Amino acid sequence: MRTIVRIIYIMKLFLCFTMEINKAICNYISSEWIAKAKSKRAFALDHNIDEKIVRKISQKDGYNIPLRTLHKICEARGVKLSQFFSQIES
């Protein structure tokens, strides 16, 4: 029983950590890139993603952004994923 409780606790911690990372990623993209774009539609077209995804990223609580979507955005901006994550850290 203790093992199950520990596993559940660790899973909850991981989920909270993941949610915070996703929120930080989305907040950075929203404030630094989407806000400076002409419009959400223009950002979506320029970065090869759907406009619906841009709206989800712009939400206050963020969005569980897939790595593939993040890669598309970074690729369109000429930024490596490693550079992107170092920008978020600072």
Secondary structure, 3 states (H helix, E strand, C coil): CHHHHHHHHHHHHHHHHHHHHHHHHHHHHHHHHHCCCCCHHHHHHHCCCCHHHHHHHCCCCCCCCCHHHHHHHHHHHCCCHHHHHHHHHC
